[in-house]
Amino acid sequence: MKFLVISAHDYRSSRKAGIHFVTSELSQLGTTRFFSCQYSLLSHLKSDPRASLNNLANKKTIHENVECYLWKTWLHPFNVRKPYLHTVEAFLFKHYVNHPDPVLIEWIREADVIFFESGIAPIFFDLAKRLNPHARTIYIASDDLATINVATYVRSAFERVAPQMSALCLKSRYMADGMPKSPNQYVIPHGFDFSLAEQADPSPYTKGLHAVSIGSMLFDSEFFVMASKRFPQIMFHIIGSGKRRLPGYGENVRVYGEMPHHLTVPYIKHASLGIAPYRSPNLPRYLADTSLKLMQYDFFKVPAVCPDLIVGDYATRHGYEPGNEESIVSALNAAIQAPRRGHSMPLRWSQVVERMLNPTQFDDVRVS
């Protein structure tokens, strides 16, 4: 089997997303190629995390048994945001898709299965069907398109081609409302890397209560201004938030820069409680099922604190209303008193990929 993954991520990036784990599993099953798109000189102005790979752009390389290619152009299409500029937006996207890199053409023609990750990738569906009509086409909904604010052109293209794909793989049941109505939808949750348990010792903490927050997505600094003031007995550890220490933080707040993922694992396992301080006017409900930090807290049986909207049906989580200090206090008190227990056993990434490739063979992926 030959697999092709099309994504705005790059497999060689140090920061890992679900698509990296899926690709790694595919590489165990056959020839796997990862084509990274929507990268240009403009990307450097937007602090694209792939900038560190710029010297590898437009070159085929092999990384961990996966053939990789970062397609760099002078300009890539993007969401112009202004309705009166949609004509310009459409022109940019049409030019982009009508002038594909020769490597993309080659890899599409040779693929047995093509994976399109949510974002810009679905605009290449028509090209794929024209060049290789017999290839299976699988959409991985890592995010809802409205949530990540993709261009109108991309949304329209996806709504048109989604029913034609072999399978639409949703990471959460909450994503179904934002999808075009079609019978090819399956709920296949995030997988989990069970080897993390081998990287989780020793504890980095001294005695006492320790709360940890990992990552930068929708990070709410104000949570820690309020929490550190009301809970001086808790030492708060903020890792990789991408934000500097605020003057309002108490002396019981420690701010760390971004660190390799495996080094964060002991901070999670040995924490008294885990915090997912998301804040956004349009906080997506599907984070209840897709938040990696919440999955890790659950795996290590660490009581979690998160916004009410993404508690979901997880008894191990304690919700609060972002910005509401008394609500935050109640959630932290509940988490401090909660027993250490897991919610459910997540799927291994190998099981996730197995379901993506053969969704009709599994009853647990049906959209109810």
C-alpha positions in Angstrom: 0.0 0.0 0.0 1.1 3.6 -0.7 -0.3 6.3 1.5 -0.3 10.1 0.9 -1.0 12.6 3.6 -1.8 16.2 2.6 -1.7 18.7 5.5 -0.6 22.2 6.5 1.5 20.6 9.2 4.9 19.1 8.4 5.9 15.6 9.6 9.4 16.8 10.5 8.1 19.5 12.9 9.1 19.2 16.6 5.6 20.1 17.7 3.4 17.1 17.3 -0.2 16.9 16.4 -2.5 14.0 15.8 -1.6 13.8 12.1 2.0 13.0 13.0 0.9 9.9 15.0 -1.4 8.8 12.2 1.4 9.2 9.7 3.8 7.2 11.9 1.3 4.3 12.1 0.8 4.4 8.3 4.5 4.1 7.8 4.3 0.7 9.5 1.8 -0.4 6.9 3.4 0.7 3.7 5.1 3.5 1.7 4.0 6.8 3.3 4.4 10.3 2.0 3.7 13.6 3.7 3.0 16.6 1.6 3.0 19.9 3.5 1.2 22.8 1.8 0.2 26.5 2.4 3.7 27.7 3.1 5.4 30.7 1.5 7.3 33.9 2.3 4.1 35.1 3.9 4.3 32.2 6.5 7.4 33.8 8.1 5.3 37.0 8.9 2.8 34.8 10.6 5.4 32.9 12.7 4.6 29.6 11.0 6.1 26.8 13.1 7.5 25.2 9.9 9.9 28.2 9.4 12.6 26.1 11.1 12.3 23.7 8.2 12.7 26.4 5.6 16.0 25.1 4.4 14.3 21.8 3.5 11.5 23.5 1.4 10.9 22.1 -2.1 13.2 19.1 -1.4 12.3 15.5 -0.9 13.7 14.1 2.3 13.0 11.0 4.4 12.3 11.4 8.1 11.5 8.4 10.3 10.6 6.2 7.4 8.3 8.8 5.9 9.0 10.7 2.6 8.4 14.4 3.3 8.0 17.5 1.1 7.4 21.1 2.1 5.9 23.0 -0.8 7.1 26.6 -0.6 5.7 29.2 -3.0 6.2 33.0 -3.2 2.6 33.5 -1.9 0.0 31.1 -0.7 -3.7 31.6 -0.6 -5.3 32.7 2.7 -8.5 33.9 4.3 -8.9 37.5 3.2 -11.7 38.0 5.8 -13.4 40.8 3.9 -16.5 39.8 1.9 -15.7 42.3 -0.8 -12.3 40.6 -1.4 -13.7 37.1 -1.9 -13.1 37.4 -5.6 -9.4 38.0 -4.9 -9.4 35.1 -2.4 -11.0 32.7 -5.0 -8.4 33.8 -7.6 -5.5 33.0 -5.2 -6.9 29.5 -4.3 -7.7 28.6 -7.9 -4.3 29.6 -9.1 -2.7 27.6 -6.2 -4.7 24.4 -7.0 -4.3 24.8 -10.8 -0.5 25.0 -10.5 0.4 22.1 -8.2 3.9 21.2 -7.4 5.1 18.3 -9.6 5.8 16.3 -6.5 2.2 16.5 -5.4 1.1 15.3 -8.9 3.6 12.4 -8.7 2.5 11.3 -5.2 -1.2 11.6 -6.0 -0.8 9.4 -9.0 1.1 6.7 -7.1 -1.1 6.6 -3.9 -3.6 3.9 -3.0 -5.1 6.0 -0.1 -5.0 9.8 0.2 -5.6 11.5 3.5 -6.8 15.1 3.6 -6.4 16.9 6.9 -8.9 19.6 7.8 -7.8 23.0 6.6 -6.7 23.7 3.1 -6.1 20.1 2.0 -9.6 19.4 0.6 -9.1 21.9 -2.2 -6.9 19.2 -3.8 -9.7 16.6 -3.9 -10.7 17.3 -7.5 -7.1 17.1 -8.6 -6.7 13.8 -6.8 -9.9 12.3 -8.4 -8.8 13.5 -11.8 -5.2 12.1 -11.5 -6.1 8.9 -9.6 -9.8 8.2 -9.6 -9.3 4.8 -8.0 -7.5 6.0 -4.9 -9.5 5.9 -1.6 -9.9 9.4 -0.1 -10.1 9.9 3.7 -10.8 13.2 5.4 -9.4 13.7 8.9 -11.4 16.3 10.8 -8.7 17.5 13.3 -10.7 20.7 13.7 -14.0 22.2 12.6 -13.4 24.5 9.7 -15.5 27.3 11.2 -13.5 27.1 14.4 -10.1 27.5 12.7 -11.6 30.2 10.5 -10.6 28.8 7.1 -11.3 30.8 3.9 -14.8 30.9 2.4 -13.3 29.2 -0.7 -12.1 26.2 1.3 -15.4 25.8 3.2 -17.3 25.9 -0.1 -15.0 23.4 -1.7 -15.2 21.0 1.3 -19.0 21.1 1.5 -19.1 20.2 -2.2 -16.6 17.3 -2.1 -17.2 15.9 1.4 -20.0 13.5 0.3 -17.8 12.1 -2.5 -15.0 11.1 -0.1 -14.5 7.5 1.0 -14.8 8.5 4.6 -15.0 11.5 6.8 -13.3 10.8 10.1 -14.5 13.1 13.0 -12.5 13.3 16.2 -15.6 14.0 18.2 -19.3 13.5 18.0 -19.6 17.3 18.5 -18.2 17.9 15.1 -21.1 16.4 13.3 -23.2 19.6 13.4 -20.6 21.5 11.4 -20.3 18.8 8.7 -22.2 18.5 5.4 -24.9 15.9 5.8 -23.7 12.7 4.3 -23.6 9.0 5.2 -19.8 8.6 5.1 -19.2 10.1 8.5 -17.5 8.2 11.3 -16.5 9.2 14.8 -12.9 8.1 15.4 -11.4 9.8 18.4 -7.8 10.8 19.0 -5.4 8.0 19.8 -3.0 8.0 22.7 0.7 7.2 22.9 0.9 4.7 25.8 4.7 4.9 25.8 4.3 8.2 27.7 4.0 6.1 30.9 7.7 5.1 30.4 8.7 8.8 30.4 6.8 10.0 33.4 9.3 9.6 36.3 10.7 10.9 38.5 8.5 13.7 39.9 9.8 17.2 39.3 7.9 18.5 42.3 8.6 19.1 46.0 6.0 18.3 48.6 2.6 20.0 48.5 -0.1 20.8 46.0 0.9 21.3 42.4 -1.2 22.3 39.5 0.0 22.1 35.9 -1.0 23.7 32.6 0.5 22.5 29.3 0.4 24.3 25.9 -0.7 27.5 24.4 -4.0 26.9 22.6 -6.6 29.6 23.6 -4.6 30.1 26.8 -6.3 32.3 29.4 -3.7 34.1 31.6 -6.4 35.7 33.7 -7.2 32.3 35.1 -3.9 32.2 37.0 -4.2 35.8 38.2 -7.4 34.8 39.9 -6.4 31.3 41.0 -3.0 32.1 42.4 -4.5 34.9 44.6 -7.2 32.6 46.0 -5.1 29.5 46.4 -1.7 30.5 47.8 -1.2 26.8 49.0 -1.1 25.6 45.4 2.1 26.0 43.2 0.9 26.6 39.6 3.2 25.4 36.8 2.6 27.0 33.4 4.5 25.2 30.6 4.7 26.4 27.0 1.9 29.0 27.1 3.7 31.3 24.7 3.0 34.2 27.1 5.2 36.0 29.5 4.5 36.2 33.3 1.8 38.7 34.1 2.3 41.2 37.0 -0.9 39.8 38.5 0.5 36.4 39.0 1.2 35.4 42.6 4.6 34.2 43.8 3.1 30.7 43.6 3.1 30.7 39.8 6.1 29.4 37.8 6.2 30.1 34.1 8.3 27.8 31.8 9.1 28.1 28.1 8.1 25.5 25.6 9.9 22.2 26.3 10.0 18.9 24.4 6.9 16.9 25.0 8.5 14.0 26.8 9.9 16.4 29.4 6.4 17.7 30.2 5.1 14.2 31.0 6.4 14.0 34.6 4.8 17.3 35.3 1.5 15.8 34.3 1.7 12.5 36.0 2.8 13.8 39.4 0.5 16.9 39.5 -2.2 17.2 42.1 -4.5 18.6 39.4 -4.3 19.5 35.7 -5.6 22.7 34.2 -6.9 23.3 30.7 -7.4 27.1 30.8 -9.1 27.6 27.4 -10.8 30.9 26.7 -12.5 32.0 23.5 -15.9 33.6 22.5 -16.4 30.6 20.3 -14.9 27.8 22.4 -15.5 24.5 20.4 -17.4 21.8 22.4 -15.4 19.1 20.6 -12.3 20.0 22.7 -14.0 17.8 25.3 -12.9 14.9 23.2 -9.9 16.2 21.3 -7.9 18.2 23.9 -4.5 16.4 24.2 -3.8 17.9 27.6 -7.2 16.7 29.0 -6.5 13.3 27.5 -3.2 13.2 29.3 -4.6 14.3 32.6 -7.2 11.6 32.3 -4.7 8.9 31.4 -2.6 9.7 34.5 -5.7 9.9 36.6 -5.1 13.6 37.4 -8.3 15.5 38.4 -8.8 18.3 35.7 -10.2 21.8 35.7 -11.6 23.2 32.5 -14.3 25.4 31.2 -17.9 24.1 31.7 -18.5 23.8 27.9 -15.8 21.1 27.5 -16.4 19.0 30.6 -18.5 16.7 28.4 -19.5 13.5 30.1 -16.1 13.1 31.9 -16.6 12.7 35.6 -12.9 13.4 36.1 -13.3 17.1 35.1 -14.5 20.0 37.1 -15.9 22.9 35.1 -15.9 26.7 35.6 -17.0 29.8 33.7 -14.0 31.6 32.2 -13.6 35.0 33.8 -15.8 34.1 36.8 -13.5 34.0 39.8 -16.0 32.3 42.2 -16.6 29.7 39.6 -12.9 29.1 39.2 -12.6 28.8 43.0 -15.4 26.2 43.1 -13.8 24.1 40.3 -10.4 24.1 42.0 -11.8 23.1 45.3 -13.7 20.2 43.7 -10.5 19.1 41.9 -8.4 19.2 45.1 -10.9 17.0 46.9 -11.5 14.6 43.9 -10.0 11.1 43.9 -7.5 10.1 41.3 -9.3 8.0 38.7 -9.4 7.6 34.9 -12.5 8.1 32.8 -11.9 5.5 30.1 -9.1 3.8 28.2 -8.3 5.7 25.0 -7.5 4.0 21.7 -4.0 3.3 20.6 -2.9 5.2 17.5 -2.7 1.8 15.7 -6.4 1.3 16.5 -7.3 4.7 15.2 -5.6 4.1 11.9 -7.2 0.7 11.6 -10.6 2.4 12.0 -9.8 5.1 9.5 -8.8 2.6 6.8 -11.8 0.3 7.5 -14.5 2.2 9.3 -17.4 0.1 8.2 -15.9 -2.9 10.1 -16.3 -1.2 13.5 -19.5 -0.6 15.3 -18.0 1.9 17.7 -17.4 4.6 15.0 -21.0 5.1 13.9 -22.4 8.6 14.2 -25.4 8.2 16.4 
